[in-house]
């Protein structure tokens, strides 16, 4: 029997909704894929709690339907899709600076500032693109980015962080929380992924990494709620085993196991064990696991 429903990003699409999607795609074939995604979201009221449309998730869902032969989309237009590698600027701002060596006390106050304008976005992209092992990619779904500054001997950028939508499924995380599939789908967006953390290579300041992680976690909770109207309860991150994750351990993140190594886009289970990562969690409230099970 043919499947009459589709499940994606915690939502079940029933046969009537799938038929509406197919009809819309036929009637509006002149629109771009992203314009179609916005239209589908408006039609089906697929929104975040703050009222913004889940257009990026919708586009990914439409492309998944296309790969299964269930819909036909227009040709992709030139642009930066989520997960794509972006062009990295090369300016003086990204060149190695004067070495900063010492203890955190020597350089405080420390500030963590949200990326909010074009100049900051370019600086973030350059620093992460040039100096982070994974480079810079367009993040999936919701995200916030930060630049890290020290104040002495002068105000200087020393690092960057990115927080974004959580991994769709990780067995070790689900076990730690005590999730079944239904509850995971309902509460997944109350987890936020620390998808990039960079301290610049010429910065050798003792205890800086753990201090940045601790302070960023405190700030993120309010920022995420202000921006997306969702109260995050838990942070997660994935670390290459060769890096051990010492700064996360020092900041009291919990090491709970490893991923299966498939990557977030491997929905067909074709990459099992290819690149397993260490999973670290950081509860933002004392009863995070209980609330993620019960809310």
N, C-alpha and C positions, 0 to 999 in steps of 0.2 A: 504494500500500500504506500502511495506517495506521502511524503511528509507534508502536513498541512500547517505546521508552525515552524518558526525559526526563533532561536534564542541567541541574543547578542548583547554583550555589555550589561547583563542583568535584566534585560527586557525580553519578554516573549511576544513575538509578532504572530498573530493568528491569521488564518487564511484570508479573512476579509481585509485585513490591513495589507497583506502581501498583494492582494488583487488591486487595492488602491495604489500601491507603489508602482506596480506594473502599468496601470492605466496612466498614472502621472508621467512616467518615463516616456510613454508613447506620445502623449499629448504635448510634452514640453521638451522634445528632443533637441531643440536649439540651444538649450541652456548648458552651461558648463557643469561638470560633476559637482563642484562645490555649491553652485546655485541650486542644483537639483536636491542636494543634501539639505540645504536650508529650507527648501520648499517642503520636502518630506517631513522634516522636523516640525514645521508649522502645521502641516496637515494632521500629523499624529500627536501633536503636543508633546514631543520628545524634548524635554527641557531639564536643565539643572535646577536645583532648588531656588537659585536666585533669579530664575526666569530666562536665562540665556539659553540659546538652542544648542543641542549636542551635535553640531554640524560635522565636526571632525569624526566623531564616532559613527555618525550616519553615513558619511562617505565611505568609511572603511567597511561598514555593513553592506552598502550597495555593491562595492567592489567584490566583497565575498560572495554575494548572490550571483554576480556576473561570472566569477570563476566556476561556479557550479552550474552555469548555463540556465539560470532561472530568470535573469533579466539581461537586457542589452543596454549598455551605457554609451554615451558619446565618446569619441576619442579624447584621450587625456590632452589637456592644454599644458603648455610650458609653465612650470611653476614649481614651488617647493612644497612637496607633500610631506606629511609627518613621517619622521624616520629618515628623511633624506639628509645627506651631508651638504652643508652650505659652504659657499665660498668664504674663505677666512681672510679678513683684511690683514695687511702687514704694514704696521706703522711703528713709530717710535714708542708709542704707548705699550706695545707688546714686546719690546726688546728687553733683554735682561737688565735689571737695575743694579744699583749698589747692593752688595750682599747685606742682609739684615740678620745678625747673629746675636743671640742672647736669650733672655727669659721674657716672658710676657710682660712682666712688670716694667721692663725697660722701654716698652713701646706703647703701653696703654695711654689713654683710653682706646678701646677697640670698638669699632662700629660696624654694623651689618646693615646695609642699605639696599632697599628693593630697587631693582632695575625698572625705571619708569619713563625713560625718554630714549630717543633715537641714539644719542651719543653714548649713553650707558649700554644700550643693546649692542652697539658696534664694539665697544670695549669688552663686554662680556664674551661676545662671539670670538674676538681675536684672542683673548687670554685662554679661553677654553679650547678653541680650535688649535692654537699653537702649542699649548703646554699640558693639556690633559691627554692621557693615553688613549681615550676613546674619541677624542676630538669633539667637534660641535655638530649636533644634528637637530633638526626641527623636532621638538618634543611632541609626544602624543597627548591629546586631550588637554585637560586643565594643567596649568603650570605657573610657577612664580620663580623669578631669578633674583639673585642677590650678589652684590659686590662687597668685599670685606676690606676694611681700611684700618690701619694703625695711625696714631696721631703724632708719635715722636720718632725721630727728631723732627719730622715734618709729616703732614698728612700724605699717606702713600697707600695705594691699593696693593693688597697682599694675597688676595684669593677671590674665589667665586663659588657660589652654590646654586644648584637648580633643584627645585622640587616639582614633581609632576604626578600624573595619574598612576595608580598602582598597577603592579603586574596582575593580569587577569586571573591566573591560577598558580598557586605554589603549594604543594602538598604539605610541606613542613609548616608553613604559615597557617594553613587551614587547620592542621592538627593542633598547633599552639593555641589558636583561638577557640577551637571546638566547633568549627563551621560545618554545616551541610550545604549543599549547592543552593538551596532556596535562600538561606540566610546570607550566604556570601553574595549572591546577586543583589540582595536588598541593601546590604551595608558596605559593599566594597569601596564605594567612593568616600568612606570615612577613614580610609587609609591613604597616606601620601608617600610617594617614593622619592627619596633623595637620589636623584638620577645623575647628578654631577657634584663632585666636591673637589676643589682644586686649591692648593696652596702653591704659590709660584716657586719654582725650583731654587731661586736664589734667596728664599726666605727660610731661615733655619732658627726659628724661635721656639724655645721649649714650652710645651703645654699649649701652644697656639691652636693646634688642630682640635683638641678636645674642647677647648674654650669656645671656639667658633661653633662647633656642633651643638654644644649645650645652649648657647645663647640663641642660635638660629632656631632651635626647636621651640624655645619659649616664644620667640617672635612669630614663628610661622602659624601657630594656632590661631592667633588673632587675625593675621593677615589673610589666611585662607578663608576664614569665615567672612571677613569683610568683602573679599573679592568674589567668592563663590557661594556664600550663604550656606556653607556646610561646615560643621564643627568636626575637624579631624581628631581622631582618637588615638591613632597609631602611626608611627613612621616606619618605613622599611627601606632597606638598601641592599644592593647586591655587590659583592666584592670578589674580585679575582683571587683565588686561593693564594697566589704568589705574593699578594700584598698583605695577607694575614688579617687586616682590619684592625690593627692596633689602636688607631685613634678612636674608632668606634667603641672598642672595648673600654678605653680610658674614659670615654664620655658616658659609660654605663648603658650602651646598647647591648642587647641580648643576642648572642649567636645561637641560632636554633636549628641549623642544618644546612643543606645544600639544595640548589635547584636541580631539576632534571636535565638542565642544559639545552633546552630546546629554543629558548628565546620567545619574546612576547608574541611574535607573529606566526609561530609554528602551531597552528590549530589542528593540523592533520597528524601530529606526532611523528614527524619524519626525521627529527634531529635529536632524538633521545641521547643524552650523554655527550653531546658534541662539545659543550662549553659550560660545565657546571660552575655555579657561583656560590659563595658563602652567603647565607641570608642572615641579616641583622635586623632586629626590631627595637623600637624605642616607644614605649607607651607614653602618651601625652597626658593621660589621666591614670589614676591608680587602679581603676577597675575597667581598663580598656577592653580586655578580653570578654568580660561579662557583658558590657554594653554592646560590643560588636555581635554577640550572640543573641541579645535580647531586644535591642532597640527596634 
